[in-house]
Amino acid sequence: MDRQLTFPLITTIFKSIYSVLFLLLIVISITSFNVFFPTPSEQLTVLSNRDQDYQSQCPILSQTPSTPTQKKLPSTFTLLNWNIFKQQKENWSNSLKKWTNNADIITLQEAKLSPELIQLSIQQELFYLQTYAFKYNHFIYGVNTLSKVAPLSFCASTYKEPWILVSKAGLASTYPIQGSIDPLLLINLHGVNFTFSEQPLREQIIPYLALIKQHKGPVIFSGDFNTWSNARLATVEKSLIKSGFSEALFNDDKRLTVFSLPLDHIYFRGLKVIKTESLTTDASDHNPQRVMFTIE
């Protein structure tokens, strides 16, 4: 066959394929926008079960209304960390209810502030704070911190993903704790994910590092950090190790990994680890972690 005739034919075929693929990409994009088009919060908002909305940008803490009989966390307490996968699995409620019986504080990522979650907090006598990351189908999504004692203060942050529409959220809150003059500072973070470099994740952590620097009491930094690369993991670890943190480790580690790296972490300072558990579940794409701490 004449090569001069073959090349134009091949070129025409490839152009046709590219045109079809381009049209298909447009159709998929339009369909995706119709299926998932979240609405970001117009201003930073934290919601609570006290029927109040707050605006407090980290690292500036806002005080919560005081209560006459403020309970304290015990000096030995348990934290559960879990990315709850927007409550898309049927058995999320039963699983969470079971785990709340053995946890004093729960940090949730990808939490949907649904009537079911609110009802669960009422039934289990839990306080909650939720950062408003975005709204979809009339529900607010973000990070949620549940606790058996009322928070003293809090602040929050959101960070918009550079390539997709949704924002990732963070939440810091403080709790009175027995055996310490200063309260426990608890940070709950869902790390920014879809980026070419680790710089956005570093920027997202900065307000919390400033908050940690000024806090004298014990601290826990918990969440889904999306540390799926060595560079991202190093960014988190170097920042926290400089601030005197250690990481809770698990002998039988069932945490979700991407590229063999875990996404979920619990870092701590001014506390001692008594027991760690890496749990398994089919109620989310992430497995939860449970850690028992005591005051040093």
N, C-alpha and C positions, 0 to 999 in steps of 0.2 A: 504493500500500500504506500502511496505517496505521502511522505512525512509532512509536506506542506499542507496537505488536506487534513491530516490527522490532528495537528496542533490546534487549528481553529475549532475543530469539532470538540476536542477535549475542553478547550477554554469555554465554549458555549455551555457544555454540560455542567462544568464547575460553577459558572455564573448562575445557572438555573438552580443548582443545589443551594448555593449561598442565599439566593433570593428566597427560596422556600424556608430555609432555616431562619432567616431574618424575620420573615412574616410570622413564623411559628413563635419566635421569641417575643414579638410584639403581642401576639394573642395570649401567651402565657403571662406576660407582665400585666396586661389588662385584667385577665382573669384573677391573678393573684391580688391585685389592688381591690377588686370587688370582694374577694373572699376574706382578705385580711387587710383592713385599712384602719389602723389604730389612731386614736386622737390623743396627742400629747397634752399634758396638763399645761394650762396657760401660765400658771405660777407654781412654784414649789409648794406642795401640800402634803401634810401628814395627817392621817385620819386616826381616830381613836374610838374605843368603845364608850367613851364619855360623851359621845355625840358632839364632839368639837373638832374643828379643822384648824390646823396650825400652819404657819409659814416660818420656818427657821432653817437657814442655810448653814451647814457645817463650815467652819468649826465653831460657830456661835451657838451655844446651848440655850434652849428656852425652858423655863421652869413649868412643870405641870401643876395644876391646882392641888394644894396640900390636902391631906386627909387627916382627920382627928386621931385615928389609930393606924399609923403607917406601919405595916408589917415589913420585916426584913427577910432577905434571903438567909437561909442557914449558912453557917461557915463552911459546911460541906454541901455542895449542891451539884446538880446535873444539868448539862446543856445538850440539847439535840439540834443538829444542823441538817437541813433537808431542802433540796430543790424539789418542789412539789409538782412541777410539770403542768402548771396552770390548772390543777385538779382535773385533768382529762381522763384519768383512770377511775374506774367505778369504785374501787375499794380504798381510795385515798382517805375518806372520812374515818372508816373503821380503823385503819392503820394509825392515823394521827391520834385518834382518841385513845388507842391502846398505849401509844408511846408517851402521851401527856401524863399518864399515871406515874411514870418513872422519870419525869423531867421537870425541872423548876423553870427553865427558860428554853424557848424554841425559836430558832432563827430559820425562817422560810424564805426561799427565793422563788420567783415566778408564781407568786401567790395571787389568786383571784379573790377579791374581797366580796365573796358571794354570801347570800343568806345562810347557806349551809356552814360556811366557815365561821360566820358571826354567831350562829346558833351553837356551834361546837364550843366556842370560847365562853359562851354563857353557861352551857351545861357543865363544862370543866372548871368554871370559875376562874377564867384567865383574863388578864388584861391584854390588849393588843394595841400596837402602833403599826400603821401601814403607810409607806411612802407611795405616793401617786406617781407611777412612772408613765402610764398611758391608760386610756379607756378603750375598750372594744366590746361591742354588743351590750352597751350600758353597764359593763362591769369594769371596776378599777383593778389594775394589775400593778405589781411591784414587789418589794420585799416587805415581809411582815414579821414582827417580833412579838411572840406570845410570852407571858410571864405570870407566875403565881403571885407576885407582889407588884404593886403599882410603881411605874417608873417615876423618878424624881425630875428628870429633865431629858431633853432629846434635841436632835437636829438631823437634817437629812440632806441628800444631794441626788441629782439626776445627771446622767451623762448620755448625750445622744449618740447612738451608733452612727459612724460616718457613712455607711453604705446602705443601711435599712432604716425604716421609719420609726422603729421603737427605741425607747430610751432604757438604759439600765439604771437601777436605783441603789442607793445606800441609805443606811439609817443607823444613827448612834443614839444610845439611851443609857441612862444611869439608874442604878438600883441600890438601895441601902442593903448592907450585908453585915451579918454578925461577925464580930472579930476584927472589924476594920473601921477606923474613924472615917475614912474616905469611902465613897460608894464604888461599886463595880461599874466600870465603863464597858459597855457591850456594843460592838460594831457589827452590823449585818450588811454584807455587800454582795451584789450580783455584778461581777466584773464585765466591763465592755468587752465584746467578743470579736466582731467582724472587722478587724483592722490588719493592715499589712505590717505594722510595727507594734512594739510594746509601749510606745509613747502614750497613747490614749489611756491605757490601763494605769500607767504611772501618774498621769494627770488626775485620774479619777481617785486615786488613793491619797493624793496630797492633802486635801482638807482634813482627812482623818489622822494623818501623821501630825498635823498641827494640833489637833485636838488631843492626841495621845501625849504630845510633848508637854502640855499644860496640866495633864491629869496626874495626880499623885497616888491614886489608889490602884487596885488590880484592874487589868484590862483583858478582854477577849476580843479578838478580831476573827469573825467567823463568816463563812459564806461559800458561794460558788464563784471562784476567782477566774474561771475560764483560762486556766494555766495549761494550755495545750501545746505550748512550745517551751523549749529550754530558756529562751530569752524572756518570755512572759513570766515563767516561774521564778527566774533569777531576779526580775524586777520586784516581785512581791517579797521574796525572801530577803533580799539585800535591804530593802526599805525597812522591814520589820526587825530583822536581826540587829540593825543599827540602833533600833529603839529598844533593844533588850528583850525581844520576844523569843519564845521557843514554839515548836509545833507539836501538837498532839499526834502521836504515831500509833499505828494499828498493826498488831501482829498478823492477823488474818484480814488483810486489807481488801475490802469489797467495793471501794469507791469507784465511781465511773471514771474511766481513763480515755483519753484521746491521744493517739501517738505514744501510748504507754505512759502517759503522764496524768496524774489525778487532777481533777478540776476543783474538787471541794477540799477546803482546809479549815482547821481550827488552830489559830495561834493564840498565845497567852503570855501574860507577864504579871508577876506578883502573886501567882497561884502555883499550887502543886497538883499534878495529875495523880489521881487515885486509881482510876480505871478507864480504859478506852474500849469502845465496841464499834465495829464497822458492821452495820446491820444490812440485811438484804430484803428486798421488797419487789413486788410487781405492781405497786401502786404509783410508780413514777419511773422515768428513765434514769433517775439518779437514786442511788442507795443512800440512806441517812447515816450519820455518825453520831454517837452518843459518848460524852466524856463526863466523868465525875471529877470535880475539882474540890480543893480545900484551900483555905487561906494559908499562906506561908507563915 
